[in-house]
């Protein structure tokens, strides 16, 4: 009886995690990223986690899509896309390399967009959260070049926690 209850709880948790990832906007976001990736697309074993937050105070949530898999990860981390919805569809406003989870929305603004806090480690870098600024129309691509966020501000919000559930692309 106890095993059945544990199984039911685990199944409910898994269903909740998967449904959280499959927001109604997610298929369009994945399609927009796939189009940018070209003919090879996501590759065979790509997985993703996605979070939503208003990053530019326009009262519409942007998407932060963290991709994992052999085509998107290296010793320094994986690739994160920051997407905003326009009349023409989802547009990339950042393609951040060597990123790891967690990813935060920081309270500082640059060019009208909130800075992101991206965890970096590996590839010879000390584990730390680095600030990623919006500059000249997009988020900077390399978080290792950003300033170390020594202590997260109280107003920082988690966009993608380190415990995010990853969903295979195509599910």
C-alpha positions as CSV (number, residue, x, y, z in Angstrom):
1,X,0.0,0.0,0.0
2,X,2.8,2.4,0.9
3,X,4.6,1.6,-2.4
4,X,1.4,2.4,-4.3
5,X,1.1,5.7,-2.6
6,X,4.7,6.6,-3.4
7,X,4.3,5.6,-7.0
8,X,1.1,7.7,-7.3
9,X,2.9,10.7,-5.7
10,X,5.8,10.3,-8.1
11,X,3.5,10.0,-11.1
12,X,1.7,13.2,-10.1
13,X,4.9,15.1,-9.6
14,X,6.2,14.0,-13.0
15,X,2.9,15.0,-14.7
16,X,3.1,18.4,-13.0
17,X,6.7,19.0,-14.2
18,X,5.9,18.0,-17.7
19,X,2.8,20.1,-17.9
20,X,4.7,23.1,-16.5
21,X,7.2,22.7,-19.4
22,X,4.5,22.4,-22.0
23,X,3.0,25.8,-21.7
24,X,0.8,26.7,-24.7
25,X,3.6,29.0,-26.0
26,X,6.3,26.3,-25.9
27,X,5.7,24.7,-29.3
28,X,6.0,28.1,-31.1
29,X,9.2,28.9,-29.1
30,X,10.7,25.6,-30.0
31,X,9.8,26.1,-33.7
32,X,11.4,29.5,-33.7
33,X,14.6,28.1,-32.2
34,X,14.6,25.1,-34.6
35,X,14.4,27.5,-37.6
36,X,17.5,29.3,-36.4
37,X,19.4,26.1,-35.9
38,X,19.2,25.2,-39.6
39,X,19.0,21.8,-41.2
40,X,20.5,19.8,-38.3
41,X,17.9,21.2,-35.9
42,X,18.1,20.1,-32.3
43,X,19.9,16.8,-32.8
44,X,18.9,13.4,-31.5
45,X,19.1,13.8,-27.7
46,X,18.3,17.4,-27.1
47,X,16.3,18.3,-24.0
48,X,15.0,21.6,-22.7
49,X,13.7,23.5,-19.7
50,X,11.8,26.7,-20.2
51,X,10.8,29.6,-17.9
52,X,8.8,32.7,-18.5
53,X,9.1,36.2,-17.0
54,X,8.5,39.8,-18.2
55,X,12.1,41.0,-18.9
56,X,11.4,44.4,-20.4
57,X,8.4,45.7,-18.4
58,X,6.0,45.4,-21.4
59,X,3.5,43.2,-19.4
60,X,4.2,40.2,-21.7
61,X,6.4,37.4,-20.6
62,X,9.6,36.5,-22.4
63,X,10.8,32.9,-22.6
64,X,14.1,31.6,-21.3
65,X,14.8,28.3,-23.0
66,X,17.8,26.3,-21.7
67,X,18.9,23.5,-24.1
68,X,21.0,20.5,-23.1
69,X,22.4,17.7,-25.2
70,X,25.5,16.9,-27.2
71,X,24.9,19.6,-29.7
72,X,24.4,22.4,-27.1
73,X,26.7,21.6,-24.2
74,X,30.4,21.6,-23.6
75,X,32.8,21.7,-20.6
76,X,31.6,25.3,-19.8
77,X,27.9,24.7,-19.9
78,X,25.0,24.6,-22.3
79,X,23.1,27.1,-24.6
80,X,20.3,29.3,-23.4
81,X,17.9,31.3,-25.7
82,X,16.1,34.4,-24.6
83,X,13.0,34.9,-26.7
84,X,10.4,37.7,-26.9
85,X,7.0,37.4,-28.7
86,X,6.4,39.9,-31.5
87,X,3.5,40.1,-34.0
88,X,5.7,38.1,-36.4
89,X,6.3,35.3,-33.8
90,X,9.0,34.6,-31.3
91,X,12.3,36.5,-31.8
92,X,15.6,35.7,-30.2
93,X,17.0,38.5,-28.1
94,X,19.8,36.4,-26.6
95,X,21.7,33.3,-27.3
96,X,23.8,32.7,-24.2
97,X,26.6,30.1,-24.4
98,X,28.3,28.3,-21.6
99,X,25.4,28.7,-19.2
100,X,24.2,26.5,-16.4
101,X,21.2,26.5,-14.1
102,X,20.0,28.3,-12.1
103,X,19.2,31.4,-14.1
104,X,17.9,34.6,-12.4
105,X,16.2,37.8,-13.4
106,X,18.2,40.5,-11.6
107,X,16.7,43.8,-10.6
108,X,19.2,45.9,-12.6
109,X,18.1,47.2,-16.1
110,X,20.2,48.0,-19.2
111,X,18.5,49.4,-22.3
112,X,15.1,48.7,-20.8
113,X,15.7,45.0,-20.1
114,X,16.4,43.3,-16.8
115,X,19.9,41.8,-16.4
116,X,20.1,38.0,-16.1
117,X,22.1,36.2,-13.5
118,X,23.6,33.0,-15.1
119,X,25.5,30.3,-13.2
120,X,28.9,29.5,-14.8
121,X,31.4,26.8,-13.9
122,X,33.7,24.4,-15.7
123,X,36.0,25.3,-18.6
124,X,38.5,26.8,-16.1
125,X,36.1,29.2,-14.4
126,X,35.3,29.5,-10.7
127,X,31.7,28.6,-10.0
128,X,29.7,31.8,-9.7
129,X,26.7,33.7,-10.9
130,X,27.6,36.2,-13.6
131,X,25.6,39.2,-14.7
132,X,24.4,39.2,-18.4
133,X,23.4,42.6,-19.7
134,X,21.1,43.5,-22.5
135,X,23.2,45.6,-24.9
136,X,22.6,46.9,-28.4
137,X,19.4,44.9,-29.0
138,X,20.3,41.6,-27.3
139,X,21.7,39.9,-24.3
140,X,25.4,39.3,-24.4
141,X,26.4,35.8,-25.5
142,X,29.2,35.0,-23.0
143,X,28.3,35.1,-19.3
144,X,31.9,34.5,-18.3
145,X,32.7,38.0,-19.5
146,X,30.0,39.5,-17.2
147,X,30.6,40.7,-13.6
148,X,30.5,38.2,-10.8
149,X,27.3,38.6,-8.7
150,X,28.8,38.2,-5.3
151,X,25.5,38.1,-3.4
152,X,22.2,37.8,-5.2
153,X,20.0,40.9,-4.5
154,X,16.9,40.1,-2.5
155,X,14.8,41.3,-5.5
156,X,16.3,38.6,-7.8
157,X,13.9,36.0,-9.0
158,X,14.6,32.5,-10.2
159,X,13.7,32.0,-13.9
160,X,15.0,28.4,-14.1
161,X,16.1,26.7,-10.9
162,X,18.9,24.2,-10.7
163,X,16.3,21.5,-10.2
164,X,14.4,22.3,-13.4
165,X,12.9,19.3,-15.2
166,X,14.2,18.7,-18.7
167,X,11.9,17.5,-21.4
168,X,13.1,15.8,-24.6
169,X,12.5,18.0,-27.6
170,X,9.6,16.7,-29.5
171,X,7.5,15.7,-26.5
